[in-house]
Amino acid sequence: MSAERPLPTPSDEPLLCFNGIDGRTGGYLLSPAPLRRLADAARGGSADWAQARELQAWVRRSGGKATRGLKEGLDPCRLDEAGWGVVFPQGTGKEGLREALAPLLDHRRSQAGDRFREFAGDDGYRAGETKVAFLARHGAGPGPADPEKVPYYLLLVGDPEVIPFSFQYQLDVQYAVGRLHLESLEAYRSYAESVVAAESGRVERSRRAAFFAPANTGDPATGMTRTYLAQPMAEQARREQPGWTVETALGEEATHARLGSLLGGPTGAGAGAGAGEAAPALLFTACHGLSFPSGDPLQRSQQGALVCQDWPGPAAGGIERGQYFAAADVGDEARVEGLVAFCFACFGAGTPRWDELADDRGGERRGERRALAPEAFLGRLPQRLLGHPRGGALAVVGHVDRAWGFSFAWAGAGPQTAAFDGALRRLLAGQPVGWAMDLFNQRYAELASDLAAEREQLELGKTPDDAVLADLWAASRDARNYTILGDPAVRVAVGKPD
């Protein structure tokens, strides 16, 4: 996670502090940097500018603000109206993948009827294709999603090297998009069968929601997320959803062992025999995500792991394995089937290949983009939860790249949690995950439009304001990078209230 400026008042400090955790050193990922570094990124390249201009035009057509992507008059909670589709890469040659997902595809076809689509073979995603080109090839253009041409709910099947994160980000502005990329055909089949079991009533969670947020010693970032994000969300759930049991593990209670129990423990080797209590229907976590240098042997298995209260803080000079929760901590006995998880953490959903912040070191490398990883990849923890052999989670919402404090705060305005509040309200009301996350898509479109307008003024001679540019750039990237892993049409698997 990144925390730029402490709440509740803006700071005059000329440096930005980045608060992700380095898995090798236990320190913060990046040293403090001047506002200029983010402002330079905001000025961006031609491709970035073109995307911002497209979003600006879309917002202007919507009457000055971002609106929902689905065509007016259609119900996003009915797949026979909103539609559902799956997008495979062109020419993957993985015939077994379609067979493994068959239970889910057949189930969605029965629900969506003639608004069910499979984009495979020549209709699938083509290497290097933009969102605009993909939609045009299937008869759709800019504006609200028309399910008669392209369904509103879209599941991308493939890793981010094959179907890039950039394609998903842009498609997600108008559509409700999820991604599925698991380690084996058995994991795909387990996930497909888990969704069908949850939606047919064979797997049903009690109406139980849990909120997990450490506040590590000497670390203002986790203090902010606990105080201004996780705790208010838990209070909102208690206030607005009397039919739900709301649990909290905040501050000192947010330990590795507690998270293990929330994820259906026991966890890992030596955790004891037998299965623990089933995971809640909804789990929200807010903490640091772990990161490793590009190509590090631990990067693939532990990048995005969730740092718990056990970590003694940045002054400790290191981080130990038992202080963060990784995929290996979810044992085969864990009971995560039917879970919907929302994880606020750096790299929690995935890692892009390239850093969007230019290298700030001197010499010939200054201004170049550096590699975050040898290739883009998804987080191993959400993959483990979704493809669990005993029954998978339904969806994991997480962050690609760094998560920023702009998610829930704005300089000079204090806490800003409307997108989180609205998403939580929709999820607990039993609405689809993709529809709940549409609020973040709207936020991205609005911020990108504001950034485009600011850049237009600079071209007309306005004196640059590095603080404004940095805020708009970081906030727009933050909203854009929230990603659904799993089917975007799933809902929390709970029965009717007592």
N, C-alpha and C positions, 0 to 999 in steps of 0.2 A: 504494500500500500504506500502511497505517497501522500504526505501532508505538507502543504505549501506554506500556509499561514495560519497561526493559531486562532481559534475562536475565543470570544465572540467578536473581537474588533480586528480590523485590518492592521497589518504591520508595516512599518516604514523600513524594515530591514531589507537591504538591497539584494540579499541572497535568498534563493529558494532551497529548501531542505527536502531531500528525497529520502523516504523512509521505507524502502524495501529491505529485506534481510539477505545478506550474502551467506549462503550455506557453508562456505569454507571458513570465513572469518568471524561470523556472528555479528558483523557490523552492518551499517547501512550500505545499500547497493551503490549509491552515487554520493560523491562529495557535494556540499552546497555549491550552487551555481548561480551566476547572475541572471536577472530577468532576461537579459539580452539573448541568452541561449534559447529560451522558449520563444521569444519574439522572433528570432531568426527562423525557427521552425515554422512559425505562423505565416511568415512571408512565403514559404513553401516553393515547390516546383510547379511546373506547368500541369502535370497530371492532378496534383492535389488541388490546384486552383480550379481546374475544370470541374472536378467533383463538387467543390464548394459552390461554384456558379450554378450548377444543375440543381442543387438543393435550394439555393436562394430563389431560383425561378419557381420551383415547386411550392415553396412557402408563400411566395407572392400570389400564385394562383389560388392559394387557399385562403386569401383574404388577410394576409399579414401574419399568420401564425401556422404552425404545423398542425395538421389534423390527421385523423386515423387513415390508414392506407386502404381499408376495404371500401368498396363501392357503396354509396349511400343506399339505405333501405334493406341491406342484407344483415343477417344476424351472425356475428362472429362465433357464436356458441353452437351453431348448427352447421355441420359439415356438408349437408346437402344444399346449403346456401353458400357458405364460404368456400367450399371445395378443399381438397387435400391432394397433394402431389409429392412424388419422390423423384429426386434428381440424381442419377448416376453419372459418373464420368463416361465420356464416349470411349468405346473400345478398351474397357478394362480387362475383358477376358475372364472375369471372375464369375463364372456361371453359378457356382455354389452360393454366392452372396445373395442372389435373388431368391434362391430356394430357402436359405436360412431366414430371410425376412418375410417369407410367404405368409406366416400367421398374421403379422401386422398388416401387410398389404391387402390381404383378403378382407380383414376386418375393416380397414379404412374404405375399401371399395364398397362394402355393404352399407356403410354410413353415408358416404359422399355421392354414391350413385353416378350419374353422368358427369359429375364434377370431380371425379377421381382421375388423376393422370399419372402415368409413368413416363418420365423423361429418360430414356435409355437408348443405347445404340446411337444412331444418327441424330436422335432427338435429345441426347444427353448433353451434359456440359462439355464444351470443346476447349482444349488447352488455349489459354490466353484470351478467352472470350470475356467481354465486359457484360455487366448487367444489361445495359441498353441493347447490345447485340443479341444476347440470349432471349430477352423478351420480344424483340422485334422478329426474331426467327420464328417465334410461336404466336405471332399476331397481336402482341401486347405492346403498348407504348407508355409514355409517362402518365402520371395521374393515379387515381385510386385503382386498386387491384380489381380486375373484372374476372371472376372465377370461371366465366364461360370461355375465357381464353387461357388464363394461367391461374390455378387455384391460389387462394390466399395463404393457406398453410403449406409450407414446403419443407421437406426433409432432404438435406444434402447428405449423400452417402459417399464418404471419401476423406482422406487426410488433407490437411491444408496445403500440402505441396501439389496435390492433384486438383483440388478445388480451392483456390486461394481464399484466405480470410478477406481480402479486399472485395471479392465477388460477393461474399456473404454479407459484408457490411452494407454495400450499396443496395443489394436486393432486399435487405431487412428494413429499409426505410418505408417501402410500400407494402411488403409482405411480412408474414410471421414465419421466420426461418429458424430451423434447428439443424444441427449437424450430428451425424453418427459415424464414428470411426473407432472400431474396437479391434482387439488383438487377435481374435480367432472367429471362425464361423460359429463355433459353439457359443461364444459370447453374444454374437448377433442373434442367434436363435433364442438364447435365454432372454435377451432384451425384448424381442418381438413377442414371445409368449408371456412375458411379465406384463406388458401393456394390455394384451388381450385379457389376461386373467384379472387385472385391476378393473378394466372397464366392463367386464361381464359379471363382476361381483364375487369372483372366487378369491380375490385378495382385497381385503378391506381394512383400512387403518381406523383406529379410533380418532375422534376429532381432537388431535393433540398437536400443538405447535411448540417448537423449542427455539430459543435464541441464545447463541453462544458468542461471547466477546471478551477476550482477555484485556487486561490493562496492565501491561508489563512495566516493571520498575524503571523509572527514568526515561520513559518513552511516551512523549506527548501524543504521538499518532494513535496508539491503541487507546489512550485515555479519551481521545476525541471520538473514536468510532463507538466505544462503549457508551459514552455519555450522550452523544448527539445523534446516534443512529440506532444501535441495537436496543438500548433501554427504552427510548420513545416508541419504537416499533412494537416491542412487547407490551407496553402500556396501551397502545392503540388496539392491539389484538384483544386484550382483556376487556377493554371498554366497549368495543364494537361487536365482539363475537362471544356473547355469553355462553353459547353452546360449545365452545372450545375450551380445552384445558391448555393453559399457557405456562410453559416452564422456562426458567432462565438459568443460565450459567454465565454469570458476568464477573469480571474482575478475578478475584482469587478462586472462584469456583470453576473457571474456564480452563480446567486442566486437561492434559492428554488423556487421562483415564476417564474423565467425564465425557469428552468427545467420543471416545471409544464406546461408552455405554449408549450414547445417543445414536450411534451408528450401529446399533444392534449387537454389541460385543458378545463374547469376548473378542479381543483383538490380538492378532499376531501370535508369534511363538510364545509358549509358556503362559498364556493368558488364562489357562484353565480349560477344563472340558465342558462341553455342553453349550447350548446357545443362550444368549442373553435376551433381554427384553427387546421387542420389535422396535425399530426406529419410529420416530414420530411421522405423521403424515407430511409435515412441513418442518424443515430445519433451516434456520438462517444463521450463518456464521459471519463474523466481521473480525478479521485479524490480519497479521502480516502473512504474505506468501513468501516461500523460500525461493531463492534463485541461485543458479550456479553459472560459472563462466562458460562461454561457448565451447562445446565439445567435452566438457568435464564428464568423467565416467558416471557421475551421479545425476547428471542433468535430466536425462530422460525419465528416470524412475522417481525423482524427488522434486523436480521443479514444480512450484505452485503448492507444495505441501503446506499445511496450515500450522502456523507457529502458535503454540499454546501458552498458557500462563506459566508453565514450568520454566520457560526461558527467562533468566533473571534480568534481561534488559541489555541495552547496548554497551553498558560499562563493563559487562562480564568478560568481554574479549573473546567470545566464542559461543557456539551453539552445539548442543549434543543431540544425538539421535532421538532420545526419549522426550525431547522438548518440542518436537513438531510431529504432526500427524500426516502420514504418507499412505500410499496405496497398500504397501505391505502390512499396514496396521489393520486392514479390513480382512479378517480371517474368513475362511470358508464357512464357518458356522454363523457368521453375522447375518442378521435379519434386516435387510435393507429393501426388500421387495415392496413396491408401492410408494417409496419415498420421493418427495420433491425437495431438492436442496438448492439454496441460494447462498453462494459463497462469495463474500466481498474480500478479495485477496489478490495481490499481484500474481499474475500468471496462473491463476486458479483454473481457468478453462484452457489456456494454451499459450504458446510462445511463438511469435513471428520470427522469421529468419533475421530481419534487419531492424535495428533500433531507429525509431523515428527522430530521435534527438541526434544532431550532428556531433561528431567527436570534438570535444573542446580542448584536446591536447594540442600543443604547438607543433611546429614542423610541417612536413608534407602531408600528414594525416589529418591536420586540422580541417574541420568542415566536412569530412567524409562520414558516411553512415557506417557504423560498425556492426558486426554480426552479433546477434544475441544467441544464435544457435546455428549449427551447420545446416539445418533445414527446419522449416516450421513444423510444429507438432502439437498435439493435444495433451492436456494434463493426464498423468497416469491415475491419479486419485479418482476423478470423475469417470474415467474409463472403467476402472475397477468397480465402482458403484453401479454403473449402468449395465455392465455385462456380468454381474455377479452370478456364480453358478447355482446358487440357491434361489435366485430370483432377483432381477435387477431393479434399481431405482428407475423411476419414470422419466425424470429430467434432472439435470444439474445446470443451474444458471451460474456462470462465473465470468471472469474477466480475462481477456486476451491482453497480454502486455501488462504494463503497470496500471494499478488502480490509483486514482487520485482523490484527494479530499474534496475536489470540486463536485464529487458525486452527491455530497450532502451539505455543502457549505459554499458560500459565496462571499468574496472579500467585501466588507462593509455592510453586509446584509445578514450575517450570522447563519444559523442552520437553515438548510433548504432541502427538505426531505419529501417533497410532494410526489416525485416519481416513485420513490420507495413506498410511500404510504398508499398510493393508488394501486401499485402492483400487488402489495400485500392484501389490500381489500379485495381485489379481483380474485386472487388465488384462494383466499379463505372462503369466498363466495362460490367456489367451484367452477370458475371460468378457466378457459384454456391458458396454459403458460405463455404461449405466443401472443395471445391477446393482452395478458397482463403486462408483458414486456414492451408492448407497443408504446407505452408512455416514455420509455427510454429512447425509442426510435424517434418519437416526436421531439424530445429534448435535443437529440443529436442534430436533427434537421434544422431546428430553430437556431442552435448555437453556430452551426456551420454557415447558415444564412447570415447571421450577425457578423461572423468573421469575414465573409465575402464582402459585406457592406463596408466594413472597416478597411479592407484592402482597397476597395474602390476609392474611398476617400484619400488614402495614401497616394494613389496614382494621380489624384487631382491636386496634390500638393499639401495635404494635411500633415502637420508635424507628427511623427510617430510617437505613440505612447506605448512603451514596452510593456507596462503593466497590463494594459487593456489587451494587447495582442497576446501576451503570454496566457492571461486568464481564459480568453476565448478559445485559443488553440488547445490548451490542456483540457478544458471542460468539454469541448466538442469531441476530442479523442476519447475521453473517459466515457461519455455517454455512448459513443459508437461501439466501444469494445466490449460491452456486456453481450454475452453470447449464450444461446441455449444449446446445450448438448443433450441430444435426445429429440423425440418427436415433439414439435411445438404445439400439437393439438391435445396433449395429455392434460389431465386435471388432477388435483389432489384426490387420492383414492379413499374417500370417507363415505360413510353411510349418512342417512338422514339424521338430523338432531333428535335427541331423546325427547 
